[in-house]
Amino acid sequence: MKLTHLGTTSSQGQCPNLYATDRGTYVVQGYKITDDEALAALRERGLPDHETAVEIPAALLDFAPRPA
């Protein structure tokens, strides 16, 4: 998978980041969710064991291309 960096809200350029892939998808680098209540809610909504969720600031989505 080829990643194209779209942007970051970090002043250090470390995290969080948004990437586009060559498969028509996005990869988000964010803060690992460790809050038990949040994880339980995600699992109740169907988050499988082989997936994870990350938290990002809303401003990171400013780097996502807008649909035409």
mmCIF file of the N, C-alpha and C atoms, coordinates in Angstrom:
data_MODEL
# 
_entry.id   MODEL 
# 
loop_
_atom_site.group_PDB 
_atom_site.id 
_atom_site.type_symbol 
_atom_site.label_atom_id 
_atom_site.label_alt_id 
_atom_site.label_comp_id 
_atom_site.label_asym_id 
_atom_site.label_entity_id 
_atom_site.label_seq_id 
_atom_site.pdbx_PDB_ins_code 
_atom_site.Cartn_x 
_atom_site.Cartn_y 
_atom_site.Cartn_z 
_atom_site.occupancy 
_atom_site.B_iso_or_equiv 
_atom_site.pdbx_formal_charge 
_atom_site.auth_seq_id 
_atom_site.auth_comp_id 
_atom_site.auth_asym_id 
_atom_site.auth_atom_id 
_atom_site.pdbx_PDB_model_num 
ATOM 1   N N  . MET A 1 1  ? 0.846   -1.163 0.000  1.00 0.00 ? 1  MET A N  1 
ATOM 2   C CA . MET A 1 1  ? 0.000   0.000  0.000  1.00 0.00 ? 1  MET A CA 1 
ATOM 3   C C  . MET A 1 1  ? 0.900   1.237  0.000  1.00 0.00 ? 1  MET A C  1 
ATOM 4   N N  . LYS A 1 2  ? 0.635   2.148  -0.916 1.00 0.00 ? 2  LYS A N  1 
ATOM 5   C CA . LYS A 1 2  ? 1.388   3.396  -0.983 1.00 0.00 ? 2  LYS A CA 1 
ATOM 6   C C  . LYS A 1 2  ? 0.615   4.469  -0.225 1.00 0.00 ? 2  LYS A C  1 
ATOM 7   N N  . LEU A 1 3  ? 1.313   5.193  0.672  1.00 0.00 ? 3  LEU A N  1 
ATOM 8   C CA . LEU A 1 3  ? 0.692   6.263  1.444  1.00 0.00 ? 3  LEU A CA 1 
ATOM 9   C C  . LEU A 1 3  ? 1.151   7.621  0.930  1.00 0.00 ? 3  LEU A C  1 
ATOM 10  N N  . THR A 1 4  ? 0.209   8.553  0.828  1.00 0.00 ? 4  THR A N  1 
ATOM 11  C CA . THR A 1 4  ? 0.510   9.933  0.492  1.00 0.00 ? 4  THR A CA 1 
ATOM 12  C C  . THR A 1 4  ? 0.088   10.791 1.676  1.00 0.00 ? 4  THR A C  1 
ATOM 13  N N  . HIS A 1 5  ? 1.045   11.483 2.276  1.00 0.00 ? 5  HIS A N  1 
ATOM 14  C CA . HIS A 1 5  ? 0.749   12.317 3.441  1.00 0.00 ? 5  HIS A CA 1 
ATOM 15  C C  . HIS A 1 5  ? -0.098  13.510 3.006  1.00 0.00 ? 5  HIS A C  1 
ATOM 16  N N  . LEU A 1 6  ? -1.243  13.690 3.665  1.00 0.00 ? 6  LEU A N  1 
ATOM 17  C CA . LEU A 1 6  ? -2.132  14.802 3.338  1.00 0.00 ? 6  LEU A CA 1 
ATOM 18  C C  . LEU A 1 6  ? -1.986  15.969 4.304  1.00 0.00 ? 6  LEU A C  1 
ATOM 19  N N  . GLY A 1 7  ? -1.657  15.673 5.561  1.00 0.00 ? 7  GLY A N  1 
ATOM 20  C CA . GLY A 1 7  ? -1.491  16.765 6.507  1.00 0.00 ? 7  GLY A CA 1 
ATOM 21  C C  . GLY A 1 7  ? -1.437  16.289 7.943  1.00 0.00 ? 7  GLY A C  1 
ATOM 22  N N  . THR A 1 8  ? -1.093  17.232 8.813  1.00 0.00 ? 8  THR A N  1 
ATOM 23  C CA . THR A 1 8  ? -1.021  16.966 10.238 1.00 0.00 ? 8  THR A CA 1 
ATOM 24  C C  . THR A 1 8  ? -1.440  18.217 10.993 1.00 0.00 ? 8  THR A C  1 
ATOM 25  N N  . THR A 1 9  ? -1.947  18.040 12.200 1.00 0.00 ? 9  THR A N  1 
ATOM 26  C CA . THR A 1 9  ? -2.238  19.175 13.067 1.00 0.00 ? 9  THR A CA 1 
ATOM 27  C C  . THR A 1 9  ? -1.163  19.310 14.135 1.00 0.00 ? 9  THR A C  1 
ATOM 28  N N  . SER A 1 10 ? -0.122  18.516 14.050 1.00 0.00 ? 10 SER A N  1 
ATOM 29  C CA . SER A 1 10 ? 0.964   18.539 15.021 1.00 0.00 ? 10 SER A CA 1 
ATOM 30  C C  . SER A 1 10 ? 2.008   19.568 14.609 1.00 0.00 ? 10 SER A C  1 
ATOM 31  N N  . SER A 1 11 ? 2.432   20.363 15.552 1.00 0.00 ? 11 SER A N  1 
ATOM 32  C CA . SER A 1 11 ? 3.498   21.318 15.252 1.00 0.00 ? 11 SER A CA 1 
ATOM 33  C C  . SER A 1 11 ? 4.837   20.612 15.073 1.00 0.00 ? 11 SER A C  1 
ATOM 34  N N  . GLN A 1 12 ? 4.946   19.391 15.592 1.00 0.00 ? 12 GLN A N  1 
ATOM 35  C CA . GLN A 1 12 ? 6.168   18.609 15.455 1.00 0.00 ? 12 GLN A CA 1 
ATOM 36  C C  . GLN A 1 12 ? 6.099   17.635 14.275 1.00 0.00 ? 12 GLN A C  1 
ATOM 37  N N  . GLY A 1 13 ? 4.932   17.515 13.621 1.00 0.00 ? 13 GLY A N  1 
ATOM 38  C CA . GLY A 1 13 ? 4.776   16.622 12.483 1.00 0.00 ? 13 GLY A CA 1 
ATOM 39  C C  . GLY A 1 13 ? 4.708   15.150 12.857 1.00 0.00 ? 13 GLY A C  1 
ATOM 40  N N  . GLN A 1 14 ? 4.445   14.848 14.125 1.00 0.00 ? 14 GLN A N  1 
ATOM 41  C CA . GLN A 1 14 ? 4.474   13.456 14.561 1.00 0.00 ? 14 GLN A CA 1 
ATOM 42  C C  . GLN A 1 14 ? 3.080   12.822 14.551 1.00 0.00 ? 14 GLN A C  1 
ATOM 43  N N  . CYS A 1 15 ? 2.139   13.379 15.248 1.00 0.00 ? 15 CYS A N  1 
ATOM 44  C CA . CYS A 1 15 ? 0.821   12.777 15.380 1.00 0.00 ? 15 CYS A CA 1 
ATOM 45  C C  . CYS A 1 15 ? -0.154  13.864 15.772 1.00 0.00 ? 15 CYS A C  1 
ATOM 46  N N  . PRO A 1 16 ? -1.327  13.863 15.263 1.00 0.00 ? 16 PRO A N  1 
ATOM 47  C CA . PRO A 1 16 ? -1.942  12.945 14.324 1.00 0.00 ? 16 PRO A CA 1 
ATOM 48  C C  . PRO A 1 16 ? -1.632  13.319 12.874 1.00 0.00 ? 16 PRO A C  1 
ATOM 49  N N  . ASN A 1 17 ? -1.828  12.355 11.993 1.00 0.00 ? 17 ASN A N  1 
ATOM 50  C CA . ASN A 1 17 ? -1.585  12.550 10.565 1.00 0.00 ? 17 ASN A CA 1 
ATOM 51  C C  . ASN A 1 17 ? -2.701  11.902 9.762  1.00 0.00 ? 17 ASN A C  1 
ATOM 52  N N  . LEU A 1 18 ? -2.909  12.433 8.567  1.00 0.00 ? 18 LEU A N  1 
ATOM 53  C CA . LEU A 1 18 ? -3.876  11.858 7.633  1.00 0.00 ? 18 LEU A CA 1 
ATOM 54  C C  . LEU A 1 18 ? -3.146  11.506 6.343  1.00 0.00 ? 18 LEU A C  1 
ATOM 55  N N  . TYR A 1 19 ? -3.408  10.288 5.852  1.00 0.00 ? 19 TYR A N  1 
ATOM 56  C CA . TYR A 1 19 ? -2.789  9.800  4.617  1.00 0.00 ? 19 TYR A CA 1 
ATOM 57  C C  . TYR A 1 19 ? -3.867  9.310  3.661  1.00 0.00 ? 19 TYR A C  1 
ATOM 58  N N  . ALA A 1 20 ? -3.621  9.455  2.363  1.00 0.00 ? 20 ALA A N  1 
ATOM 59  C CA . ALA A 1 20 ? -4.431  8.813  1.335  1.00 0.00 ? 20 ALA A CA 1 
ATOM 60  C C  . ALA A 1 20 ? -3.647  7.589  0.866  1.00 0.00 ? 20 ALA A C  1 
ATOM 61  N N  . THR A 1 21 ? -4.375  6.539  0.480  1.00 0.00 ? 21 THR A N  1 
ATOM 62  C CA . THR A 1 21 ? -3.708  5.343  -0.035 1.00 0.00 ? 21 THR A CA 1 
ATOM 63  C C  . THR A 1 21 ? -3.933  5.229  -1.535 1.00 0.00 ? 21 THR A C  1 
ATOM 64  N N  . ASP A 1 22 ? -3.188  4.344  -2.137 1.00 0.00 ? 22 ASP A N  1 
ATOM 65  C CA . ASP A 1 22 ? -3.379  4.076  -3.563 1.00 0.00 ? 22 ASP A CA 1 
ATOM 66  C C  . ASP A 1 22 ? -4.533  3.106  -3.796 1.00 0.00 ? 22 ASP A C  1 
ATOM 67  N N  . ARG A 1 23 ? -5.295  2.803  -2.740 1.00 0.00 ? 23 ARG A N  1 
ATOM 68  C CA . ARG A 1 23 ? -6.446  1.899  -2.843 1.00 0.00 ? 23 ARG A CA 1 
ATOM 69  C C  . ARG A 1 23 ? -7.764  2.646  -2.693 1.00 0.00 ? 23 ARG A C  1 
ATOM 70  N N  . GLY A 1 24 ? -7.684  3.993  -2.689 1.00 0.00 ? 24 GLY A N  1 
ATOM 71  C CA . GLY A 1 24 ? -8.893  4.794  -2.555 1.00 0.00 ? 24 GLY A CA 1 
ATOM 72  C C  . GLY A 1 24 ? -9.412  4.871  -1.131 1.00 0.00 ? 24 GLY A C  1 
ATOM 73  N N  . THR A 1 25 ? -8.528  4.661  -0.160 1.00 0.00 ? 25 THR A N  1 
ATOM 74  C CA . THR A 1 25 ? -8.901  4.716  1.249  1.00 0.00 ? 25 THR A CA 1 
ATOM 75  C C  . THR A 1 25 ? -7.999  5.715  1.966  1.00 0.00 ? 25 THR A C  1 
ATOM 76  N N  . TYR A 1 26 ? -8.256  5.897  3.247  1.00 0.00 ? 26 TYR A N  1 
ATOM 77  C CA . TYR A 1 26 ? -7.443  6.789  4.067  1.00 0.00 ? 26 TYR A CA 1 
ATOM 78  C C  . TYR A 1 26 ? -6.865  6.017  5.243  1.00 0.00 ? 26 TYR A C  1 
ATOM 79  N N  . VAL A 1 27 ? -5.710  6.452  5.699  1.00 0.00 ? 27 VAL A N  1 
ATOM 80  C CA . VAL A 1 27 ? -5.099  5.934  6.921  1.00 0.00 ? 27 VAL A CA 1 
ATOM 81  C C  . VAL A 1 27 ? -4.979  7.118  7.873  1.00 0.00 ? 27 VAL A C  1 
ATOM 82  N N  . VAL A 1 28 ? -5.451  6.910  9.099  1.00 0.00 ? 28 VAL A N  1 
ATOM 83  C CA . VAL A 1 28 ? -5.392  7.948  10.111 1.00 0.00 ? 28 VAL A CA 1 
ATOM 84  C C  . VAL A 1 28 ? -4.447  7.498  11.215 1.00 0.00 ? 28 VAL A C  1 
ATOM 85  N N  . GLN A 1 29 ? -3.488  8.333  11.518 1.00 0.00 ? 29 GLN A N  1 
ATOM 86  C CA . GLN A 1 29 ? -2.612  8.103  12.662 1.00 0.00 ? 29 GLN A CA 1 
ATOM 87  C C  . GLN A 1 29 ? -3.116  9.018  13.763 1.00 0.00 ? 29 GLN A C  1 
ATOM 88  N N  . GLY A 1 30 ? -3.527  8.415  14.866 1.00 0.00 ? 30 GLY A N  1 
ATOM 89  C CA . GLY A 1 30 ? -4.083  9.216  15.948 1.00 0.00 ? 30 GLY A CA 1 
ATOM 90  C C  . GLY A 1 30 ? -3.709  8.666  17.301 1.00 0.00 ? 30 GLY A C  1 
ATOM 91  N N  . TYR A 1 31 ? -4.440  9.105  18.296 1.00 0.00 ? 31 TYR A N  1 
ATOM 92  C CA . TYR A 1 31 ? -4.177  8.712  19.669 1.00 0.00 ? 31 TYR A CA 1 
ATOM 93  C C  . TYR A 1 31 ? -4.930  7.435  19.991 1.00 0.00 ? 31 TYR A C  1 
ATOM 94  N N  . LYS A 1 32 ? -4.226  6.429  20.443 1.00 0.00 ? 32 LYS A N  1 
ATOM 95  C CA . LYS A 1 32 ? -4.832  5.146  20.783 1.00 0.00 ? 32 LYS A CA 1 
ATOM 96  C C  . LYS A 1 32 ? -5.865  5.353  21.889 1.00 0.00 ? 32 LYS A C  1 
ATOM 97  N N  . ILE A 1 33 ? -7.050  4.805  21.674 1.00 0.00 ? 33 ILE A N  1 
ATOM 98  C CA . ILE A 1 33 ? -8.109  4.908  22.675 1.00 0.00 ? 33 ILE A CA 1 
ATOM 99  C C  . ILE A 1 33 ? -7.881  3.839  23.735 1.00 0.00 ? 33 ILE A C  1 
ATOM 100 N N  . THR A 1 34 ? -7.743  4.278  24.962 1.00 0.00 ? 34 THR A N  1 
ATOM 101 C CA . THR A 1 34 ? -7.519  3.354  26.077 1.00 0.00 ? 34 THR A CA 1 
ATOM 102 C C  . THR A 1 34 ? -8.633  3.438  27.122 1.00 0.00 ? 34 THR A C  1 
ATOM 103 N N  . ASP A 1 35 ? -9.561  4.376  26.941 1.00 0.00 ? 35 ASP A N  1 
ATOM 104 C CA . ASP A 1 35 ? -10.666 4.559  27.880 1.00 0.00 ? 35 ASP A CA 1 
ATOM 105 C C  . ASP A 1 35 ? -11.601 3.347  27.820 1.00 0.00 ? 35 ASP A C  1 
ATOM 106 N N  . ASP A 1 36 ? -11.756 2.660  28.952 1.00 0.00 ? 36 ASP A N  1 
ATOM 107 C CA . ASP A 1 36 ? -12.558 1.429  28.994 1.00 0.00 ? 36 ASP A CA 1 
ATOM 108 C C  . ASP A 1 36 ? -14.007 1.649  28.564 1.00 0.00 ? 36 ASP A C  1 
ATOM 109 N N  . GLU A 1 37 ? -14.590 2.750  28.984 1.00 0.00 ? 37 GLU A N  1 
ATOM 110 C CA . GLU A 1 37 ? -15.990 3.026  28.621 1.00 0.00 ? 37 GLU A CA 1 
ATOM 111 C C  . GLU A 1 37 ? -16.142 3.233  27.115 1.00 0.00 ? 37 GLU A C  1 
ATOM 112 N N  . ALA A 1 38 ? -15.223 3.986  26.533 1.00 0.00 ? 38 ALA A N  1 
ATOM 113 C CA . ALA A 1 38 ? -15.268 4.218  25.086 1.00 0.00 ? 38 ALA A CA 1 
ATOM 114 C C  . ALA A 1 38 ? -15.055 2.917  24.318 1.00 0.00 ? 38 ALA A C  1 
ATOM 115 N N  . LEU A 1 39 ? -14.094 2.113  24.761 1.00 0.00 ? 39 LEU A N  1 
ATOM 116 C CA . LEU A 1 39 ? -13.840 0.834  24.088 1.00 0.00 ? 39 LEU A CA 1 
ATOM 117 C C  . LEU A 1 39 ? -15.040 -0.101 24.194 1.00 0.00 ? 39 LEU A C  1 
ATOM 118 N N  . ALA A 1 40 ? -15.691 -0.131 25.346 1.00 0.00 ? 40 ALA A N  1 
ATOM 119 C CA . ALA A 1 40 ? -16.879 -0.969 25.506 1.00 0.00 ? 40 ALA A CA 1 
ATOM 120 C C  . ALA A 1 40 ? -17.984 -0.517 24.564 1.00 0.00 ? 40 ALA A C  1 
ATOM 121 N N  . ALA A 1 41 ? -18.167 0.792  24.442 1.00 0.00 ? 41 ALA A N  1 
ATOM 122 C CA . ALA A 1 41 ? -19.193 1.311  23.531 1.00 0.00 ? 41 ALA A CA 1 
ATOM 123 C C  . ALA A 1 41 ? -18.883 0.939  22.089 1.00 0.00 ? 41 ALA A C  1 
ATOM 124 N N  . LEU A 1 42 ? -17.610 1.026  21.702 1.00 0.00 ? 42 LEU A N  1 
ATOM 125 C CA . LEU A 1 42 ? -17.224 0.649  20.339 1.00 0.00 ? 42 LEU A CA 1 
ATOM 126 C C  . LEU A 1 42 ? -17.473 -0.837 20.093 1.00 0.00 ? 42 LEU A C  1 
ATOM 127 N N  . ARG A 1 43 ? -17.154 -1.659 21.066 1.00 0.00 ? 43 ARG A N  1 
ATOM 128 C CA . ARG A 1 43 ? -17.367 -3.110 20.911 1.00 0.00 ? 43 ARG A CA 1 
ATOM 129 C C  . ARG A 1 43 ? -18.855 -3.435 20.832 1.00 0.00 ? 43 ARG A C  1 
ATOM 130 N N  . GLU A 1 44 ? -19.657 -2.708 21.614 1.00 0.00 ? 44 GLU A N  1 
ATOM 131 C CA . GLU A 1 44 ? -21.113 -2.909 21.542 1.00 0.00 ? 44 GLU A CA 1 
ATOM 132 C C  . GLU A 1 44 ? -21.656 -2.572 20.158 1.00 0.00 ? 44 GLU A C  1 
ATOM 133 N N  . ARG A 1 45 ? -21.014 -1.637 19.487 1.00 0.00 ? 45 ARG A N  1 
ATOM 134 C CA . ARG A 1 45 ? -21.438 -1.253 18.140 1.00 0.00 ? 45 ARG A CA 1 
ATOM 135 C C  . ARG A 1 45 ? -20.793 -2.122 17.073 1.00 0.00 ? 45 ARG A C  1 
ATOM 136 N N  . GLY A 1 46 ? -19.998 -3.132 17.480 1.00 0.00 ? 46 GLY A N  1 
ATOM 137 C CA . GLY A 1 46 ? -19.490 -4.099 16.516 1.00 0.00 ? 46 GLY A CA 1 
ATOM 138 C C  . GLY A 1 46 ? -18.019 -4.042 16.202 1.00 0.00 ? 46 GLY A C  1 
ATOM 139 N N  . LEU A 1 47 ? -17.232 -3.288 16.952 1.00 0.00 ? 47 LEU A N  1 
ATOM 140 C CA . LEU A 1 47 ? -15.791 -3.242 16.690 1.00 0.00 ? 47 LEU A CA 1 
ATOM 141 C C  . LEU A 1 47 ? -15.193 -4.620 16.953 1.00 0.00 ? 47 LEU A C  1 
ATOM 142 N N  . PRO A 1 48 ? -14.689 -5.296 15.912 1.00 0.00 ? 48 PRO A N  1 
ATOM 143 C CA . PRO A 1 48 ? -14.119 -6.628 16.118 1.00 0.00 ? 48 PRO A CA 1 
ATOM 144 C C  . PRO A 1 48 ? -12.724 -6.558 16.739 1.00 0.00 ? 48 PRO A C  1 
ATOM 145 N N  . ASP A 1 49 ? -12.277 -7.687 17.260 1.00 0.00 ? 49 ASP A N  1 
ATOM 146 C CA . ASP A 1 49 ? -10.971 -7.758 17.927 1.00 0.00 ? 49 ASP A CA 1 
ATOM 147 C C  . ASP A 1 49 ? -9.803  -7.430 16.994 1.00 0.00 ? 49 ASP A C  1 
ATOM 148 N N  . HIS A 1 50 ? -9.962  -7.659 15.696 1.00 0.00 ? 50 HIS A N  1 
ATOM 149 C CA . HIS A 1 50 ? -8.853  -7.425 14.769 1.00 0.00 ? 50 HIS A CA 1 
ATOM 150 C C  . HIS A 1 50 ? -8.804  -5.975 14.264 1.00 0.00 ? 50 HIS A C  1 
ATOM 151 N N  . GLU A 1 51 ? -9.686  -5.103 14.776 1.00 0.00 ? 51 GLU A N  1 
ATOM 152 C CA . GLU A 1 51 ? -9.675  -3.694 14.403 1.00 0.00 ? 51 GLU A CA 1 
ATOM 153 C C  . GLU A 1 51 ? -9.397  -2.841 15.633 1.00 0.00 ? 51 GLU A C  1 
ATOM 154 N N  . THR A 1 52 ? -9.038  -1.586 15.391 1.00 0.00 ? 52 THR A N  1 
ATOM 155 C CA . THR A 1 52 ? -8.827  -0.644 16.475 1.00 0.00 ? 52 THR A CA 1 
ATOM 156 C C  . THR A 1 52 ? -9.457  0.685  16.096 1.00 0.00 ? 52 THR A C  1 
ATOM 157 N N  . ALA A 1 53 ? -9.495  1.587  17.020 1.00 0.00 ? 53 ALA A N  1 
ATOM 158 C CA . ALA A 1 53 ? -10.007 2.929  16.772 1.00 0.00 ? 53 ALA A CA 1 
ATOM 159 C C  . ALA A 1 53 ? -9.004  3.919  17.345 1.00 0.00 ? 53 ALA A C  1 
ATOM 160 N N  . VAL A 1 54 ? -8.895  5.066  16.690 1.00 0.00 ? 54 VAL A N  1 
ATOM 161 C CA . VAL A 1 54 ? -8.018  6.122  17.170 1.00 0.00 ? 54 VAL A CA 1 
ATOM 162 C C  . VAL A 1 54 ? -8.810  7.412  17.267 1.00 0.00 ? 54 VAL A C  1 
ATOM 163 N N  . GLU A 1 55 ? -8.344  8.306  18.114 1.00 0.00 ? 55 GLU A N  1 
ATOM 164 C CA . GLU A 1 55 ? -8.972  9.606  18.290 1.00 0.00 ? 55 GLU A CA 1 
ATOM 165 C C  . GLU A 1 55 ? -8.125  10.657 17.589 1.00 0.00 ? 55 GLU A C  1 
ATOM 166 N N  . ILE A 1 56 ? -8.795  11.547 16.849 1.00 0.00 ? 56 ILE A N  1 
ATOM 167 C CA . ILE A 1 56 ? -8.100  12.615 16.137 1.00 0.00 ? 56 ILE A CA 1 
ATOM 168 C C  . ILE A 1 56 ? -8.820  13.938 16.394 1.00 0.00 ? 56 ILE A C  1 
ATOM 169 N N  . PRO A 1 57 ? -8.119  15.045 16.260 1.00 0.00 ? 57 PRO A N  1 
ATOM 170 C CA . PRO A 1 57 ? -8.805  16.326 16.360 1.00 0.00 ? 57 PRO A CA 1 
ATOM 171 C C  . PRO A 1 57 ? -9.616  16.577 15.092 1.00 0.00 ? 57 PRO A C  1 
ATOM 172 N N  . ALA A 1 58 ? -10.739 17.237 15.234 1.00 0.00 ? 58 ALA A N  1 
ATOM 173 C CA . ALA A 1 58 ? -11.588 17.524 14.076 1.00 0.00 ? 58 ALA A CA 1 
ATOM 174 C C  . ALA A 1 58 ? -10.827 18.291 12.994 1.00 0.00 ? 58 ALA A C  1 
ATOM 175 N N  . ALA A 1 59 ? -9.883  19.133 13.397 1.00 0.00 ? 59 ALA A N  1 
ATOM 176 C CA . ALA A 1 59 ? -9.128  19.933 12.433 1.00 0.00 ? 59 ALA A CA 1 
ATOM 177 C C  . ALA A 1 59 ? -8.326  19.076 11.459 1.00 0.00 ? 59 ALA A C  1 
ATOM 178 N N  . LEU A 1 60 ? -8.004  17.841 11.823 1.00 0.00 ? 60 LEU A N  1 
ATOM 179 C CA . LEU A 1 60 ? -7.257  16.970 10.911 1.00 0.00 ? 60 LEU A CA 1 
ATOM 180 C C  . LEU A 1 60 ? -8.066  16.686 9.645  1.00 0.00 ? 60 LEU A C  1 
ATOM 181 N N  . LEU A 1 61 ? -9.376  16.673 9.767  1.00 0.00 ? 61 LEU A N  1 
ATOM 182 C CA . LEU A 1 61 ? -10.220 16.386 8.605  1.00 0.00 ? 61 LEU A CA 1 
ATOM 183 C C  . LEU A 1 61 ? -10.207 17.515 7.579  1.00 0.00 ? 61 LEU A C  1 
ATOM 184 N N  . ASP A 1 62 ? -9.672  18.666 7.937  1.00 0.00 ? 62 ASP A N  1 
ATOM 185 C CA . ASP A 1 62 ? -9.531  19.753 6.969  1.00 0.00 ? 62 ASP A CA 1 
ATOM 186 C C  . ASP A 1 62 ? -8.602  19.363 5.821  1.00 0.00 ? 62 ASP A C  1 
ATOM 187 N N  . PHE A 1 63 ? -7.753  18.358 6.057  1.00 0.00 ? 63 PHE A N  1 
ATOM 188 C CA . PHE A 1 63 ? -6.834  17.906 5.017  1.00 0.00 ? 63 PHE A CA 1 
ATOM 189 C C  . PHE A 1 63 ? -7.457  16.889 4.068  1.00 0.00 ? 63 PHE A C  1 
ATOM 190 N N  . ALA A 1 64 ? -8.627  16.365 4.406  1.00 0.00 ? 64 ALA A N  1 
ATOM 191 C CA . ALA A 1 64 ? -9.301  15.385 3.547  1.00 0.00 ? 64 ALA A CA 1 
ATOM 192 C C  . ALA A 1 64 ? -9.892  16.085 2.334  1.00 0.00 ? 64 ALA A C  1 
ATOM 193 N N  . PRO A 1 65 ? -9.686  15.530 1.147  1.00 0.00 ? 65 PRO A N  1 
ATOM 194 C CA . PRO A 1 65 ? -10.267 16.132 -0.049 1.00 0.00 ? 65 PRO A CA 1 
ATOM 195 C C  . PRO A 1 65 ? -11.790 16.130 0.036  1.00 0.00 ? 65 PRO A C  1 
ATOM 196 N N  . ARG A 1 66 ? -12.404 17.168 -0.476 1.00 0.00 ? 66 ARG A N  1 
ATOM 197 C CA . ARG A 1 66 ? -13.862 17.286 -0.502 1.00 0.00 ? 66 ARG A CA 1 
ATOM 198 C C  . ARG A 1 66 ? -14.394 16.622 -1.763 1.00 0.00 ? 66 ARG A C  1 
ATOM 199 N N  . PRO A 1 67 ? -15.535 15.912 -1.641 1.00 0.00 ? 67 PRO A N  1 
ATOM 200 C CA . PRO A 1 67 ? -16.142 15.313 -2.837 1.00 0.00 ? 67 PRO A CA 1 
ATOM 201 C C  . PRO A 1 67 ? -16.504 16.388 -3.858 1.00 0.00 ? 67 PRO A C  1 
ATOM 202 N N  . ALA A 1 68 ? -16.375 16.034 -5.105 1.00 0.00 ? 68 ALA A N  1 
ATOM 203 C CA . ALA A 1 68 ? -16.690 16.999 -6.182 1.00 0.00 ? 68 ALA A CA 1 
ATOM 204 C C  . ALA A 1 68 ? -18.177 17.216 -6.311 1.00 0.00 ? 68 ALA A C  1 
# 
